[in-house]
Amino acid sequence: MSSDIRAADLWPIIQKLTHDEQVRLARLALGAASLGGDSDVAAYRTAPPSAEEFRCDEDALAWEGEGWEDVDAQG
């Protein structure tokens, strides 16, 4: 038998809370969820992007230079 608690297990209790307490619980839950797991901030602190990560040898404007010959400029 699993000892994990699921959101569905808490739902009957949450429904008994006042609206203000439900909002307070939602804020607490979102705050806890944002800190848990591998956050982007923690990942970038552990392994920051290198200077080469976003480097590109190609001219970005040249990517779409071909194939527009048949497009009518006047529209």
Secondary structure, DSSP 8 states (H G I E B T S, - for coil): ------HHHHHHHHHHS-HHHHHHHHHHHHHHHHHSS--HHHHHHHS---TTTT--SS-GGGTT-SS-TTS-TT-
